[in-house]
């Protein structure tokens, strides 16, 4: 048995759907039973979001999930039809039919369980089940969606439940050392570890969603990423690299421009105000990154970064929380990007930070903040220098295409 997932660009047109059907038929002829998870066609999810906005100024999360889930139902039904035309015994299923249960929250639900017996029963007399990705059913029976990258999560969750491999197909032919659209000589990787992929996904790499990688790591799902429209070898995501493969110090670099830097000058020097602020930000679900403080003349100057989409909430929280104190001032900077280098080889290789900062220094890239972990180094830089920073790191750590 095998789980495959095809992204929106892979099923964007009837011609592409027929092509995917032919690709699936080839695997059936090899003797495979397949569960195929599909995204909505092309940009149709964005079109549905816009449509909801045209009829309501503030559509309820429940109704938006009901609306958005229709996109995957269209593509799954069309692919099942195309397979039927090729003589492949196929059936489309939605989350309700597979009893794929999720948490109660709309727009960002998490998968809790699915009825494996139901899935196997439906596959008994068929070769392919085409399953709607991105969606589930909450305990009340309402349709929920899983948030960005939800179809990846659906596919990996089904593979984990079934104990089988998972193949992710999209319009890119694997996982690269850096986004090849940003750095032309980025090199495709044959293998990458779950830990490295998890860091890269959380830091802005868009090839795989971090929640899908988390599930794959937890349940040791064999994960493979490749292009729908090419027979080029893709990338294997694994627990550990093969013994014969040399362990690189840095495996990949990435950038995230969805960042906002917040500067608060002349805060009270005591910890009371700072503790109150971070407690309130946490209560409002704001994830704070890259914190730095400077103490001067009894005051604190605080800088931290957040995801740009939450910027309005952050500024409102700062103003309301610090209202009892006087003399402080807050400023925001949205013209920033976070560039990061990731690699499990950092654990045992000295001098990586020095090389990272030296590489950026050679290109006169301004560093506005830094943060590190055991396998990651990140720097906040002006957004206009993002491309230079990525290229400098690719060159420094030998991540370019040697061909």
VOKERO-175046 format. One record per atom (N, C-alpha, C): z, x, y negated. Coordinates in steps of 0.1 Angstrom, whole numbers, plus 2048, in hexadecimal, padded with zeros to 3 digits. Example, Ala and Ser with C-alpha at 12.3 -4.5 7.8 and 13.67 -1.06 7.14 Angstrom:
<nodes>
84E884839;84E87B82D;84E884821;847880816;84788980B;84F881800;
</nodes>
This chain:
<nodes>
80080880C;800800800;8008097F3;7FA8047E9;7F880B7DD;7F98027D1;8008077C6;8007FF7B9;7F78077AF;7EE7FF7A9;7E680579E;7E87FD791;7E7804786;7E87FD779;7DC801770;7D67F676A;7CB7F9761;7CE7F4753;7CD7FC74A;7D07F973C;7C67F0735;7C97EC729;7C17E3722;7B37E871F;7B17F571D;7A47FA71B;79B7FA727;7A27FA733;79B7FA740;7967EC743;79B7E273E;7977D4741;7927CD734;78D7D472A;78A7CF71D;77E7C671D;7757C7726;7697BF726;7667BB734;75D7B1736;7597AD744;7537B874C;74B7C0745;7457CC74C;74F7D5751;7597D8749;7647E174E;76C7DB759;76E7CE758;7767C7763;76E7C8770;7617C776F;7597C877C;7597D6781;7597E0778;75A7EE77C;7677F1783;7727EC77D;77F7EE783;7807E7791;77A7DB792;7797D479F;7727DD7AA;7687E37A6;7617EC7AF;7697F87B3;7717FD7AA;77A8087AD;7848047B7;78A7F87B4;7947F37BD;78E7F07CB;7827EB7CC;77C7E87D9;77B7F57E1;7788007DA;77780D7E1;7848117E8;78F80E7E2;79C8117E8;79F8077F4;79B7FB7F2;79D7F17FD;7957F6809;7897FB807;781800812;78780C819;790813812;79781E818;7A3819821;7A580B821;7B0806829;7BD803821;7BC803814;7C880180C;7CA7F2809;7D77EE808;7DB7E1802;7DF7E57F4;7DB7DE7EA;7DE7E17DC;7E57D67D4;7EE7DA7CC;7F37D27C1;7EE7D87B4;7E67D17AD;7E07D67A1;7E67CF795;7EC7D678C;7F37D1780;7E97D3774;7E77C976C;7DE7CA761;7E57C7754;7E07CD74A;7E47CA73C;7DA7BF736;7DD7BA72A;7D37B1724;7C77B8720;7BC7B171F;7AF7B771B;7AF7BE70E;7AB7CA70D;7A97D1700;7B57CF6F6;7B27CA6EA;7BB7C86E0;7C07BA6DF;7BF7B26EA;7C27A46E9;7D17A16E6;7DA7AA6EA;7E87A86E7;7EA7A86D8;7E37B16D1;7E47B26C2;7DF7A56BC;7D47A06C2;7CD7946BD;7D77886BF;7DE7876CA;7E777C6CD;7F377D6C3;7F87896C0;80378B6B6;7FE7856A9;7F27896A5;7ED784698;7EB775698;7E77706A3;7E57616A4;7F275A6A2;7FD75F6A9;80A7596A7;80F75A699;80B765692;80F766683;80775C67B;7FB75867F;7F374E677;7F9740677;80073D682;80572F683;81472E680;81B73967F;82973967C;82D745674;83574366A;83974F662;844756669;84B750673;85675667A;856750688;84C754691;84C74E69F;8587526A7;85D74A6AF;86974D6B7;8657576C2;86F7606C5;86C76A6D0;8687646DD;86E7586E0;86A7526ED;85B74E6ED;8577476E2;8497426E1;83F74E6E0;8437596DA;83A7656D9;83876A6E7;84376B6EF;8427706FD;839767705;83A75A703;83275070A;823753707;8217556FA;8137576F5;80E7646FA;81576F6F8;81077D6FC;80D77E70B;815777713;813778722;806773726;7FF76B71E;7F2765722;7E7770723;7E977B71C;7DF78571C;7DD78C729;7E878F730;7E779473E;7E278A748;7E577E746;7E077474F;7D177374F;7CB774743;7BC774742;7B678074A;7BB78C747;7B579874E;7B879875D;7C3793761;7C6793770;7BD789777;7BB77D771;7B2773777;7A4778778;79F77E76D;79178376C;78F78E777;799797778;7977A2782;79779C790;7A0792793;7A078C7A0;7927857A3;78C77F799;77F77979B;77478479E;77578F796;76B79A799;76D7A07A7;7797A17AB;77B7A67B9;77679C7C3;77878F7C1;7737857CA;7647867CB;75D7887C0;74F7897C0;74A7957C9;7527A07CA;74F7AB7D2;7537AA7E0;75879E7E4;75D79C7F2;76A7A17F5;7727A47EB;7807A97ED;78A79D7EC;79279C7F6;79C7917F6;7A77947EC;7A678D7E0;7B07907D5;7B57837D0;7C17847C9;7C87797C3;7CF77E7B7;7CF7767AC;7D677A7A0;7E47737A0;7EE77A79B;7FC77579B;80277878E;80B76F789;81377377D;821776781;829779777;83777D77A;83F772781;83C76677D;84375A782;841759791;83475B795;8307597A3;8367647AC;8387707A6;83E77B7AE;84D77B7AC;8537727A4;8617717A2;86677F79D;85F784793;86379078C;86D78D781;87A78F784;88478B77A;888797771;88B793765;88F79C75A;89C798754;8A07A174B;8AC79E742;8A7792739;8B178D732;8AE78172A;8A778371D;8A778F718;8A179270A;89279070A;88D78A6FF;87F7896FD;8797956F6;86D7986F9;8657A36F3;8687B16F7;8747B36FD;8777C0702;8807BF70F;87D7B6718;8857B3724;8847BF72D;88D7C0736;88D7CA741;88D7C474F;8857C9757;8837C4765;8907C576D;8957BB773;8A17BB77B;89D7BB78A;8947B378F;8907B379D;8837AB79F;87E7AB7AB;8727A37AE;8737A07BD;86D7957C1;86D7907CF;8637987D7;8677A27DE;85E7AA7E6;8587A27F1;8607997F7;85B791802;84F7887FE;8517837F1;84677B7EC;8397837EA;83A78F7E5;82F7987E3;82879B7F0;83079F7FA;82A7A3807;82479780E;82A78B80C;82477F812;81677C80C;81577D7FE;80877B7F8;7FE7857FC;8027917FF;7F979C803;7F579B811;7FC793819;7F9793828;7EB79082B;7E5786824;7D8782827;7CE78681C;7D278F814;7C9794809;7CA7A3808;7C07A9802;7BF7B7800;7C57BB7F3;7C47B37E9;7C87B67DB;7D07AB7D4;7DB7AE7CE;7E27A57C5;7E07AB7B7;7DB7A37AE;7D97A77A0;7E47A1798;7ED7A9793;7FA7A478D;7FA7A677E;7FF79D777;80079E768;80B7A8765;8087B275D;8127BC759;8197B674D;8237BE748;8297BB73A;8327AF73A;8347A8745;83C79C744;845799750;84E79074E;85878C758;85D77F755;86877B75D;86E76E75B;87D77075A;88376B74F;89276D74D;89A763756;8A7764756;8AF75B75F;8AD74D75C;8A9749750;8A773B74C;899736750;89173F755;88373C759;87973D74E;87D742743;874745737;86C75173A;85F751735;85775D735;85C76872C;85D774730;86177F727;85778A727;85679271D;84D79E71D;8567AA71C;8507B5721;8587C2723;8577CC718;8507C870D;84E7D2702;8437DC704;8427E56FB;8377EF6FB;8377F6709;82B7F870E;82A7FF71B;82E7F7727;8307EA725;8367E172F;82E7E173C;8217E273B;8197E1748;81B7EE750;81D7F974A;821805752;82E803759;8377FD752;8447FA758;8437F0764;83B7E6762;8397DC76D;8347E3779;8297EB777;8237F2783;82D7FB78A;834803783;83D80D789;849805790;84D7FA78A;8587F2790;8547EC79D;8477E779E;8427E27AA;8417ED7B5;83C7F97B1;83A8047BA;8488087BF;8528087B6;86080C7BB;8658027C5;8637F57C2;8687EB7CB;8617EC7D9;8547EF7D9;84C7EF7E5;84D7FD7EC;8528077E5;8538147EB;84681B7ED;83D8197E3;82F81F7E5;82B8267D8;82082E7D8;81B8357CC;81682C7C2;8158317B5;8108297AA;8068327A3;7FA82C7A0;7F0833798;7EE82B78B;7EE833780;7ED82D772;7DF83176D;7D682776A;7C982A765;7C7825757;7C182E74F;7BF82A741;7B283173C;7B083272F;7A483972A;7A6848727;7B284D72C;7B485C72C;7B586173A;7B086D73C;7AF87274A;7BB87A74F;7C6877749;7D287E74E;7DC881743;7E6889745;7F088C73B;7ED89A736;7ED89C729;7E98A9723;7F58B071D;7F38BD71B;7FE8C4714;8018BF706;7F78B9700;7F88B36F3;7EE8A86F2;7EF89F6E9;7E58946E7;7D889B6E3;7CE89A6EC;7C18A06EA;7B989B6DE;7BD8906D8;7B788B6CC;7BD8936C0;7C98986C1;7D08A06B7;7CD8AF6B8;7CC8B46C4;7CA8C26C6;7BE8C36D0;7B38C86CC;7A78C76D4;7A78D06E1;7AF8DA6E0;7AF8E36EC;7BB8E06F5;7C18D56F4;7CD8D16FD;7C88D170B;7D08D5714;7CD8D7722;7D28CB72B;7CA8C6734;7CF8BC73D;7D88C3748;7E38BC74B;7ED8C1755;7EA8BB763;7EB8C376D;7EA8BE77A;7F78B877F;8028BE77B;80F8B977E;8188B9772;8228AF771;82C8AF767;8388A976D;8448AD76A;8508A8770;85489B768;85C892770;86188676A;86988975D;87289375D;87A896752;87289A746;8678A2748;85E8A673D;857899737;852891740;84A88673C;85387C735;85F87B739;869871733;86B876724;86D883722;86F888715;86388670C;85788A712;84B88870A;84887A706;84B87070F;84986270C;85285D701;85F862702;86885D6F8;8668646EA;85E86F6EA;85B8766DE;84E8736D8;8478696DD;83A8656D7;82E8656DF;82E86C6EB;82286C6F4;82085E6F9;8148596F9;81184B6FC;80B849709;809853711;80285171E;80A84A728;81784B728;820843731;82C83F729;83083272C;83C82E725;84983372C;853837724;85F83D729;866835733;866827732;86E81F73C;867820749;85A821749;852822756;85682F75D;85783A755;85A84775A;869847760;872840758;88083F75D;88083976B;87982E76D;87982777A;873830785;868837781;86183F78B;86B84B78F;872850786;87B85B789;887856792;88C84B78E;898845795;8958427A4;88983D7A6;8858397B4;87B8427BA;87884E7B4;86F8587BA;8618527BD;85C84B7B4;84F8457B5;8448507B3;83B8517BC;83085B7BA;8278557AF;82685C7A4;81F857798;81385F795;807859793;7FB860790;7F4859785;7EF86177B;7E985C76F;7DB86276E;7D185976C;7C385E76C;7BA854764;7AE857762;7A484F75B;79E844764;79D83875E;79682D765;787831768;78183775E;77283875E;76E846761;77684E768;77285C76B;77985F779;772868780;77886C78D;77F87A78B;78187E77F;78888A77C;796889781;79B895786;7A989578B;7B3892780;7BD88A783;7C7886779;7D388F77A;7DE889776;7EB890776;7F588977F;7FD891787;80888C78F;81588E788;81D884787;82A884781;83488578D;83C89078E;84489379A;852897796;85B8977A0;86989B79D;86A8AA79A;8638B27A2;8638C17A0;8558C67A2;8518D079B;8448D679C;8428DD7AA;8368DD7B0;8348E47BC;8388F37BB;83D8F87C6;8429067C6;8379107C2;82B90D7C5;8209167C2;81C9167B4;82190C7AC;81D90B79E;827912795;82291B78C;82A922783;831918779;83E91A777;84591176E;843915760;83C90D757;83B911749;848910742;849918737;85591672E;854909727;849906721;8468F971A;83A8F3721;83C8E6725;8318DF72C;8298D7722;82E8D2717;8268CA70E;82D8C9701;8258C56F7;82A8C36E9;8248B56E4;82C8AF6DC;8288A16D7;82D89F6C9;8288946C3;82D8916B5;82F8826B5;83887E6AC;83C8706A9;83C86F69A;833867695;832865686;83A858682;83F85168C;846845689;855848686;85785067C;864855678;867853669;874851666;878851658;885859657;88586164C;89186A649;89986363E;8A6862641;8AF85C637;8B8867632;8B9868625;8C287261E;8CC86B616;8D986E618;8E4867611;8EC87360A;8EB8735FD;8F287D5F5;9008785F0;9098825EF;9168805E9;91E8755F0;91D8755FD;92686C605;935871604;93F869606;94D86E606;94E878611;95688360E;95788E618;95F88A624;967880624;96F87C630;96587663A;96A875646;96286F651;961860651;96A85A649;96A84B649;95D844647;95684963C;94A843638;93F846642;93E852647;934856651;93684E65E;94284D663;94584666F;94183766E;945831662;941823660;932821660;92B82A65A;91C829659;91682A667;91A83466F;91383567C;91882B686;924826684;92881A68D;92080E68A;91E80B67D;9167FF679;90880167D;90280D67C;8F480F680;8F380C68F;8FD811697;8FC80F6A5;8FD8006A9;9067F96A1;9087EB6A4;8FB7E36A1;8F37E8698;8E67E1695;8DA7E769D;8DD7EF6A8;8D37F36B1;8CA7FE6AC;8CF8066A1;8C781069C;8CA81D6A3;8BF8246A8;8C08306AF;8BE83C6A5;8C98446A3;8C984E699;8C685C69F;8BE864699;8BA87169E;8BB87B693;8BB888697;8BB89368E;8C5892682;8D1892685;8DC89067B;8E089E676;8E18A0669;8E68AC663;8EF8A9657;8F98B1655;9028AE64A;9058BC643;9078BB636;90B8C662D;9178C2625;9228C9625;92D8C661D;92D8CF610;9308C8605;92F8CF5F8;9388C85EE;9428D05E9;94B8CB5DE;9518BE5E2;9568BC5EE;95D8B05F2;9548A55F6;9478A75F5;93D89C5F9;9358A1606;92F89760C;92689A618;918896614;90E89E618;90089A616;8FB898624;8F788C628;8F3888635;8E4885636;8DE88B641;8D0888643;8CF884652;8C787A655;8C4876663;8B786F663;8B186E66F;8A4868671;8A685C67A;89C852678;89C846680;88D843683;88B83A68C;87D83468E;87982C681;86E82F67C;86982966F;86A81A66F;86781467B;86780567C;8747FF678;87F80667A;88C801677;891805669;88880A661;88C810654;89380664B;88E7F964A;8947EF641;8A27EC645;8A57EB653;8B27E8658;8BC7F4654;8B7800655;8BF80C653;8C380C644;8BA80A63B;8BD80B62D;8C7800629;8C57F462F;8CE7E962C;8DC7EC631;8DD7F263D;8E97F6643;8F180163B;8E980B636;8EF81562E;8F580F621;8EE80761B;8F380160E;8FF7F8610;8FF7F061B;90A7E761D;9167EE622;9147F862A;9207FF630;927808626;91F80E61D;924818614;928811606;927804605;92A7FD5F9;9388005F4;9428015FC;9508035F7;9518115F0;94881A5F2;9498275EC;9408295E0;9428325D8;93A8335CC;9348415CB;9298435C3;9248505C1;9198555CA;91784E5D5;90D8535DF;8FF84D5DB;8F58535E1;8E784E5DF;8DF8505EB;8D68475EE;8CE8485FB;8BF8495F7;8B88515FF;8AA8525FD;8A385260B;89784E60B;88F84D618;883856617;87E85B622;872862623;86A85E62F;85F85762E;858853639;84C85C63C;84A866634;83E86F636;84287B63F;84887864B;84C882654;84887F662;84788A66A;844889678;84E892680;85088E68C;858896695;84F89D6A0;84F8AA6A0;8478B16AA;8518B76B4;84D8B76C0;8568BB6CB;84F8C36D5;8568CD6DB;8528D46E7;85B8D16F2;8558CF6FE;85D8CA70A;8598D3716;8648D671E;8618DE72A;86E8E1732;86E8DE73F;87A8E1746;87C8F0747;8728F8745;873906745;87C90C73A;87F903730;888908725;89690A72A;89A904735;8A790673A;8AA91473D;8A091C742;8A3929746;89C93473E;894930734;88D93A72C;89393C71E;89894871B;89E94A70E;89394C703;8979496F7;88E94C6EC;8839416E9;8859356EF;87B92B6ED;87C9266DE;8889246DA;88A91F6CC;8849286C2;8869356C4;88193F6BB;87293E6BA;86B93D6C6;85D93C6C6;85892F6BF;85F9246C2;85C9176BC;85C9186AC;86791D6A7;86891E698;85F929692;85D933699;85493E695;845938694;84193169E;83492B69E;832922692;83C91968F;83A910684;83A918677;843923676;84392B66A;836932667;82F937672;82293D66F;818934668;81992766A;81091E664;817918657;82291D653;829918647;82C909648;830905654;8348F7656;8438F6652;8458ED649;8538EA644;85B8E364F;8678E7652;8708E065C;87B8D9654;87B8CC656;8858C464E;8918C0656;8918C4663;89C8C066C;8988C467A;8A28C7682;8A08CB690;8AA8C4699;8A68C36A6;8AF8BE6B1;8AA8C46BE;8B38C66C7;8B08CD6D4;8B78C66DF;8B28C76EB;8B98C46F7;8B68CF701;8BA8CD70E;8B88D7718;8A98DB71A;8A08D1719;8928D371B;8898CF710;88F8CE703;8878CA6F8;88C8D16EB;8828D36E2;8858D86D5;87C8CF6CC;8828C96C1;87B8C06B8;87D8C56AA;8738C46A1;8748C7693;86E8BC68B;8748B8680;86F8AE677;8678B666D;85A8B166B;8518B9662;84A8AE659;8448B364D;83C8AA645;8318A464D;82E89864C;823891654;816898653;81389D647;8068A4645;8058B164C;8108B6651;8108C3659;8118C1668;8118B466C;8138B167A;8088B8683;7FB8B767F;7F18BD687;7F28CC688;7F58D367D;7F78E167D;8038E5686;80D8DD685;8198E168E;8168E069D;80F8D56A0;80B8D36AE;8028DF6B3;7F88E26AB;7EF8ED6AF;7F68FA6B0;8008FD6A7;8079096A8;80F90A6B4;8158FF6B9;81E8FF6C5;8159006D2;8098F96D1;8008FB6DD;7FC9096DE;7F99106D3;7F491E6D4;8009276D8;80C9256D3;81792E6D6;81B92D6E4;81B9216EA;8209206F8;81491F702;8089236FE;7FD924708;7F991770E;7F990C706;7F78FF70C;7E88FA70A;7E0903704;7D2900702;7CA90170F;7BE8FC70E;7B58FC71A;7AF90B71B;7B2911726;7AE91F728;79F92072B;79991472E;78B914731;782916725;
</nodes>
